[in-house]
């Protein structure tokens, strides 16, 4: 363990709850920020309608119009 000697200074009965509490506070802060700064998370958690998905299919005419890359000769 890298910080094994830390427990010679800080008692584990104090340090472990402090570490777990810091992780809990950080996690709560991240989730609160997601809820207050996005519009899709509250709708998702409340069971709102799904957002429209972007089309992933490219029309064949657009694919044919793109030239194939040419290999460079050294």
C-alpha positions in Angstrom: 0.0 0.0 0.0 1.4 3.4 -1.0 0.0 5.3 2.0 0.3 2.5 4.6 2.2 4.8 7.0 -0.7 7.2 7.0 -2.5 5.0 9.5 0.4 5.7 12.0 -0.8 9.3 12.1 -4.5 9.0 11.5 -6.5 6.4 13.4 -8.4 4.1 11.1 -11.5 4.6 13.2 -11.4 8.2 12.1 -9.8 8.0 8.6 -12.0 5.2 7.1 -15.3 6.9 7.9 -13.9 10.2 6.7 -12.8 8.6 3.4 -16.2 6.9 2.9 -18.0 10.2 3.8 -15.9 12.1 1.2 -16.8 9.6 -1.5 -20.5 9.8 -0.5 -20.5 13.7 -0.6 -18.7 13.7 -3.9 -21.2 11.2 -5.4 -24.1 13.2 -4.1 -22.6 16.4 -5.6 -22.2 14.8 -9.0 -25.8 13.5 -9.1 -27.2 16.8 -7.9 -25.2 18.6 -10.7 -26.7 16.2 -13.3 -30.2 16.8 -12.0 -29.9 20.5 -12.0 -27.8 21.2 -15.1 -29.4 18.8 -17.6 -32.9 18.4 -19.0 -32.9 14.8 -19.9 -31.9 13.2 -16.6 -35.0 14.4 -14.7 -37.2 13.3 -17.6 -35.5 9.9 -17.7 -35.9 9.4 -13.9 -39.6 10.4 -14.1 -40.3 8.1 -17.0 -40.7 10.8 -19.6 -41.0 10.0 -23.3 -37.7 9.0 -25.0 -36.0 11.6 -27.1 -36.0 11.3 -30.9 -33.0 9.3 -32.1 -30.8 10.7 -34.8 -30.8 8.8 -38.1 -27.8 6.5 -38.4 -28.5 5.5 -41.9 -26.7 7.5 -44.6 -28.5 7.6 -48.0 -26.7 5.7 -50.8 -26.5 8.9 -52.9 -24.4 10.6 -50.3 -22.1 7.6 -49.9 -21.5 7.4 -53.6 -20.7 11.1 -53.8 -17.8 10.8 -51.3 -14.5 10.0 -53.2 -12.5 7.1 -51.9 -9.2 8.0 -50.2 -6.1 7.6 -52.3 -3.0 5.8 -51.0 0.0 8.0 -51.0 3.2 6.7 -52.6 6.5 7.4 -50.9 
